[in-house]
Amino acid sequence: MRLTHGGAVWLMVVVTLMWGTAGVVTRHLAQAHSFEITFCRSLFTMLALLVILPLWRGRAVFSQLRRGGREIWISGVCWAVMFTAFMVALTLASTASVLVTMSLGPLFTALAARFFIGHRLPARTWLAIVVAGAGIGWMYGTQLLGGGGSLVGTLVALCVPLAGAANWTVVQHAQAKGHKIDLVPAVLIGAVLTALFTLPLAWPFQAGAHDLGLLAFLGVFQLAIPCVLSVLCAQVLKAPEVALLALLEVIFGIALAWIGAGEQPAPSVLAGGMLVIGALVFNELLALRGRRTTVADTAVPGAH
């Protein structure tokens, strides 16, 4: 399947819309609790990928799990951390707080490239890091002064971009040694590990048929399918284009939770989010204007 550039752009928009449904769907769960939500979503993701991967890549895709070496399993652990932290954070904090915190992924990735791989960062990226840091500091500080009710959830959400940066570092290190990591099987590993880890914590199950239907939607249509589609888009689009389009998830996610669940974002989150998103847009637009994209500008697709 070969996409045109325009087709990849529109498909990436659809992907971010699918990612952005997590908050509003979670708000309509009636009985399932945090780790049960995480377990069920990962279980349905695993089942969906076990069907999608052989149809897409053939049965040989599973042999990559054996030949991938330790890097693919480390990458799988990173995905597992992202899956778990994301869903737990959504049960503890507002959708807006979680999504704004997660949008720091490209900047954490750039910092990981600087300190662990030695890539030089352009001045625009350092500026974006400072501005985004100010926005996050304002958001976190306001939550702390307000009693810290959602601060714990926002801190849990911080694990998502940190794990994403670690994942990118592992992928780049493996590629530097000539080992190519296929991200989609790594996502499958992450889903399996998440399901195994959260199963004891999810017991006893409380989800009824209504909740199971929503959790199946999260596993298949919010995670598994857009994950595969984002990999296809990343094969056509430049890294800054992917990073810019991925920011639509923040807008879609907040809007859907606001419209579909009445979850109005706090003013501090909106103010901090505008600084973070503005810094990211500024950084990626300048990257697109450059003659070439450096390795420090790349990142793995942001499925979570």
PAVEX-271838 format. One line per field, with one value per residue (C-alpha): residue number from 0; x, y, z; chain. Coordinates in Angstrom, 3 decimals, decimal comma. Layout:
# residues N
mardo: c(NUM	...)
u: c(X	...)
v: c(Y	...)
w: c(Z	...)
lodren: c(A	...)
//
This chain:
# residues 304
mardo: c(0	1	2	3	4	5	6	7	8	9	10	11	12	13	14	15	16	17	18	19	20	21	22	23	24	25	26	27	28	29	30	31	32	33	34	35	36	37	38	39	40	41	42	43	44	45	46	47	48	49	50	51	52	53	54	55	56	57	58	59	60	61	62	63	64	65	66	67	68	69	70	71	72	73	74	75	76	77	78	79	80	81	82	83	84	85	86	87	88	89	90	91	92	93	94	95	96	97	98	99	100	101	102	103	104	105	106	107	108	109	110	111	112	113	114	115	116	117	118	119	120	121	122	123	124	125	126	127	128	129	130	131	132	133	134	135	136	137	138	139	140	141	142	143	144	145	146	147	148	149	150	151	152	153	154	155	156	157	158	159	160	161	162	163	164	165	166	167	168	169	170	171	172	173	174	175	176	177	178	179	180	181	182	183	184	185	186	187	188	189	190	191	192	193	194	195	196	197	198	199	200	201	202	203	204	205	206	207	208	209	210	211	212	213	214	215	216	217	218	219	220	221	222	223	224	225	226	227	228	229	230	231	232	233	234	235	236	237	238	239	240	241	242	243	244	245	246	247	248	249	250	251	252	253	254	255	256	257	258	259	260	261	262	263	264	265	266	267	268	269	270	271	272	273	274	275	276	277	278	279	280	281	282	283	284	285	286	287	288	289	290	291	292	293	294	295	296	297	298	299	300	301	302	303)
u: c(0,000	1,631	0,118	0,444	1,634	-1,840	-3,390	-0,924	-1,754	-5,477	-4,965	-2,825	-5,652	-8,006	-5,432	-5,239	-9,037	-9,112	-6,424	-8,363	-11,431	-9,762	-10,847	-14,492	-14,954	-13,318	-15,678	-18,672	-17,477	-19,876	-18,254	-14,727	-11,908	-8,475	-6,408	-9,381	-9,710	-6,014	-6,117	-9,181	-7,953	-4,593	-6,288	-8,472	-5,463	-3,507	-6,342	-6,784	-3,066	-2,963	-5,505	-4,176	-0,464	-0,690	-3,089	-0,812	2,675	2,100	2,820	6,527	5,908	5,859	9,345	10,540	9,683	12,327	14,910	14,454	16,897	16,641	15,973	12,518	11,621	12,916	10,822	7,860	8,383	8,375	5,077	3,692	4,617	2,934	-0,243	-0,535	0,355	-1,986	-5,112	-4,396	-3,742	-7,087	-8,861	-7,028	-6,844	-8,697	-8,328	-6,831	-4,143	-3,153	-2,998	-1,048	1,489	1,834	2,458	5,927	7,034	8,943	10,861	11,778	12,853	15,100	16,655	17,234	18,977	21,238	22,242	22,229	23,193	25,061	22,984	23,283	20,026	19,288	18,585	14,889	14,513	16,155	13,815	10,814	11,922	12,143	8,733	7,019	8,632	7,160	3,715	3,927	5,302	2,346	-0,130	1,463	1,926	-1,698	-2,851	-0,587	-1,831	-5,392	-5,022	-3,258	-6,351	-5,374	-1,625	-1,043	-2,770	-0,798	2,459	1,435	0,799	4,370	5,523	4,111	6,468	9,384	8,797	8,335	11,718	13,324	11,669	13,052	16,547	16,450	15,241	17,922	20,674	19,617	19,526	22,987	24,227	22,463	19,458	16,156	13,245	9,772	7,580	4,284	5,417	6,939	3,483	2,086	4,681	3,687	0,021	0,803	3,056	0,468	-2,286	-0,118	1,013	-2,409	-4,392	-3,814	-4,546	-7,719	-9,273	-12,138	-13,675	-16,609	-17,215	-20,609	-21,578	-21,784	-18,264	-16,831	-18,169	-16,478	-13,245	-13,273	-13,605	-10,598	-8,484	-9,346	-10,252	-8,449	-5,160	-4,583	-5,878	-4,507	-1,177	-0,885	-2,109	0,394	3,245	2,029	1,872	5,356	6,719	5,548	5,598	8,637	9,214	8,193	4,993	4,121	4,904	2,739	-0,200	0,068	-0,648	-4,188	-4,805	-4,628	-7,216	-9,490	-9,189	-10,036	-12,881	-14,441	-14,256	-15,769	-18,584	-19,217	-18,703	-19,075	-15,461	-14,515	-10,742	-9,462	-8,122	-4,650	-4,569	-5,641	-3,019	-0,234	-1,367	-1,237	2,408	3,308	1,485	2,753	6,344	5,951	4,338	7,080	9,801	8,333	7,454	11,050	12,193	10,010	11,490	14,993	16,638	16,755	15,465	18,078	17,900	17,089	13,835	12,590	10,380	8,454	4,704	2,927	0,523	-0,326)
v: c(0,000	3,231	6,533	9,863	12,770	14,305	10,955	10,430	13,852	13,187	9,668	11,063	13,477	10,496	8,701	11,598	11,759	8,056	8,547	11,514	9,405	7,859	10,562	10,838	7,048	6,552	9,114	7,002	3,840	2,954	0,241	-0,624	0,739	2,028	-1,168	-3,112	-0,471	-0,769	-4,574	-4,800	-2,201	-3,954	-7,346	-6,123	-4,403	-7,647	-9,639	-7,056	-7,002	-10,806	-10,573	-7,442	-8,287	-11,628	-10,066	-7,057	-8,529	-12,256	-14,849	-14,103	-11,026	-13,203	-14,517	-10,925	-11,270	-13,988	-12,311	-8,784	-9,218	-7,563	-4,132	-5,104	-6,388	-3,213	-1,251	-3,439	-2,600	1,106	0,664	-1,184	1,735	4,164	2,086	1,669	5,238	6,750	4,910	5,190	8,930	9,382	7,946	10,339	13,638	15,581	14,631	18,042	17,743	14,274	15,187	18,419	16,555	13,812	16,355	16,915	13,711	15,342	17,625	14,797	12,838	15,688	15,870	12,112	12,490	15,165	13,485	9,775	9,701	12,992	14,700	18,469	20,352	23,546	26,750	26,590	23,281	24,627	27,630	25,333	23,284	26,397	27,738	24,359	23,862	27,182	26,076	22,740	24,433	26,824	23,974	21,771	24,668	25,725	22,165	21,930	25,216	24,145	21,108	18,724	16,648	15,983	16,466	12,761	11,852	14,487	13,132	9,621	11,023	12,332	8,714	8,514	11,025	9,813	6,215	7,433	9,174	6,023	3,997	6,322	6,119	2,318	2,317	4,771	2,922	-0,359	1,186	2,663	-0,901	-2,122	-3,666	-2,425	-2,567	-3,046	-0,890	-2,674	-6,057	-4,062	-2,569	-6,112	-7,016	-3,915	-4,893	-8,428	-7,194	-4,625	-7,225	-9,620	-6,924	-5,411	-8,681	-9,248	-5,570	-5,659	-8,453	-8,653	-7,577	-5,195	-4,237	-5,071	-5,504	-1,731	-1,173	-4,133	-2,690	0,648	-1,052	-3,116	0,148	1,564	-1,498	-1,871	1,565	3,895	1,998	-1,023	0,294	3,868	2,421	0,500	3,471	5,839	3,560	3,777	7,584	7,804	6,046	8,951	12,067	13,864	13,676	17,323	16,777	13,735	15,662	18,607	16,474	14,388	17,548	17,413	14,631	17,200	19,409	16,522	14,874	18,004	18,951	15,482	15,228	18,713	18,100	14,422	14,271	17,867	17,950	21,612	22,152	24,359	27,805	26,894	23,835	25,874	28,550	26,045	23,986	26,983	27,575	23,911	23,525	26,894	25,919	22,578	24,127	26,768	24,124	21,774	24,529	25,749	22,169	21,882	25,093	23,682	21,967	18,615	16,952	15,954	12,727	14,717	15,800	12,240	10,310	7,100	7,390	8,424	5,577	5,095)
w: c(0,000	-1,183	-0,123	-1,883	0,252	0,362	1,177	4,015	5,453	5,508	6,823	9,654	10,493	10,754	12,921	15,381	15,511	16,410	19,059	20,418	21,287	24,359	26,801	25,824	25,625	29,032	30,576	29,504	31,250	34,034	36,149	34,980	37,170	36,098	35,828	34,487	31,759	30,958	30,888	28,663	26,187	25,880	25,530	22,673	21,087	21,245	19,685	16,920	16,055	15,999	13,160	11,421	11,346	9,452	6,937	6,447	6,657	6,402	9,058	8,791	10,937	14,032	13,301	13,765	17,429	17,704	15,468	16,792	19,662	23,033	21,506	20,255	23,719	25,378	22,901	23,843	27,524	26,623	24,778	27,816	30,087	27,680	27,417	31,187	32,184	29,597	30,683	34,408	33,995	32,230	35,270	37,632	35,725	33,065	29,429	28,662	31,355	30,173	26,481	27,037	29,172	26,564	23,817	25,318	23,602	20,691	23,064	25,435	22,372	21,285	24,762	24,733	21,377	22,848	26,095	25,212	21,520	21,244	18,562	18,476	18,851	16,919	18,845	17,859	19,726	22,875	22,734	22,284	25,293	27,486	26,398	26,703	30,101	31,245	30,071	31,861	34,984	35,034	34,593	37,268	39,696	39,426	40,060	43,113	44,571	43,894	46,112	43,728	43,042	39,436	39,906	40,538	37,279	35,389	36,845	35,771	32,279	32,287	32,088	28,543	26,831	28,984	27,889	24,304	24,405	25,819	23,060	20,393	21,917	21,841	18,216	17,091	18,965	17,366	13,888	14,423	14,980	11,840	13,620	12,252	14,709	13,293	15,524	14,954	16,381	19,252	19,884	19,983	22,616	24,563	24,490	25,677	28,508	29,601	29,707	31,721	34,156	34,801	34,967	38,716	39,420	37,310	39,359	40,243	36,965	37,170	33,533	32,110	28,465	27,958	29,280	27,371	24,122	24,820	25,870	22,673	20,740	22,604	21,905	18,225	16,878	19,292	19,400	17,142	13,801	14,109	15,207	11,945	9,905	11,581	10,531	6,930	7,187	8,671	5,582	3,402	5,582	6,952	10,697	11,365	9,381	11,493	14,686	13,630	12,583	15,759	17,765	16,395	18,897	21,693	19,979	19,009	22,417	24,412	22,052	22,088	25,889	26,178	23,669	24,354	28,118	29,331	30,545	30,291	30,537	33,357	32,376	33,658	31,425	28,414	29,129	29,696	26,734	24,425	25,392	24,875	21,564	20,312	21,092	19,319	16,245	16,083	16,318	13,715	11,227	11,289	10,832	7,734	6,341	6,671	3,742	5,488	8,632	11,174	13,125	16,248	14,623	14,133	16,484	16,588	15,941	19,088	19,659	23,347)
lodren: c(A	A	A	A	A	A	A	A	A	A	A	A	A	A	A	A	A	A	A	A	A	A	A	A	A	A	A	A	A	A	A	A	A	A	A	A	A	A	A	A	A	A	A	A	A	A	A	A	A	A	A	A	A	A	A	A	A	A	A	A	A	A	A	A	A	A	A	A	A	A	A	A	A	A	A	A	A	A	A	A	A	A	A	A	A	A	A	A	A	A	A	A	A	A	A	A	A	A	A	A	A	A	A	A	A	A	A	A	A	A	A	A	A	A	A	A	A	A	A	A	A	A	A	A	A	A	A	A	A	A	A	A	A	A	A	A	A	A	A	A	A	A	A	A	A	A	A	A	A	A	A	A	A	A	A	A	A	A	A	A	A	A	A	A	A	A	A	A	A	A	A	A	A	A	A	A	A	A	A	A	A	A	A	A	A	A	A	A	A	A	A	A	A	A	A	A	A	A	A	A	A	A	A	A	A	A	A	A	A	A	A	A	A	A	A	A	A	A	A	A	A	A	A	A	A	A	A	A	A	A	A	A	A	A	A	A	A	A	A	A	A	A	A	A	A	A	A	A	A	A	A	A	A	A	A	A	A	A	A	A	A	A	A	A	A	A	A	A	A	A	A	A	A	A	A	A	A	A	A	A	A	A	A	A	A	A	A	A	A	A	A	A	A	A	A	A	A	A	A	A	A	A	A	A)
//
